[in-house]
Amino acid sequence: MTEAPPSVGAHEAAKVIDGSWQVVPDWRGHEYWLADGTHHEINELGVEPPAEALDKAPPAPIEQLATQALSRINSGYQAEMGQILDDYPQAETLTFDKQEREARQWQADNSVATPYIDAMLVERPLDKAELVGRILAKADAFTQASGMATGKRQRLEEEVKAALEAEDRDALEAIDW
């Protein structure tokens, strides 16, 4: 073939087809989205974006933004509670209520039975009053920290609901732990 390729414009390329030069669409490397949010990239000559193609991703459905905000909130809550509980094996955390209940009952009336605390004392060289004091101090600290975290989570959850009702996309995207 001795003829020169034809001149091409934007998004065009010259290509030999059936022995002669032809101008074909050249959108290679072009990215586009469809209304359903799917992302596409053109990698071949002769392919054009469809008429309904969007140059940027369409906004996520508002319900999805609310779900993402709730996920961020719950992840933050889990992380904060994890910091509180990481010092204890999970099996021990399951006994917190029993320890606190027995300690509070014994503090009110030191003649009540405290089988769990008594079993703990077999392995600990402590006075029962000292152990009860330690249990209650930890229980009170845990109650305050977990109560504050839970209150924050619930407040943020209410903010998500309000932003969703107001269809406030910016507020939903801004809500974080």
PEBEL-V869593 format. One record per run of one state. SS is the DSSP state (h for helix, s for strand, l for the rest). FROM is the first residue (numbers start at 1). TO is the last residue. If there is no record, write none. Layout:
# PEBEL-V869593
ss->[SS,SS]
from->[FROM,FROM]
to->[TO,TO]
This chain:
# PEBEL-V869593
ss->[l,s,l,s,l,s,l,s,l,s,l,h,l,h,l,h,l,h,l,h,l,h,l]
from->[1,12,18,20,26,31,34,39,42,54,55,62,86,90,94,96,109,115,123,128,166,169,175]
to->[11,17,19,25,30,33,38,41,53,54,61,85,89,93,95,108,114,122,127,165,168,174,177]
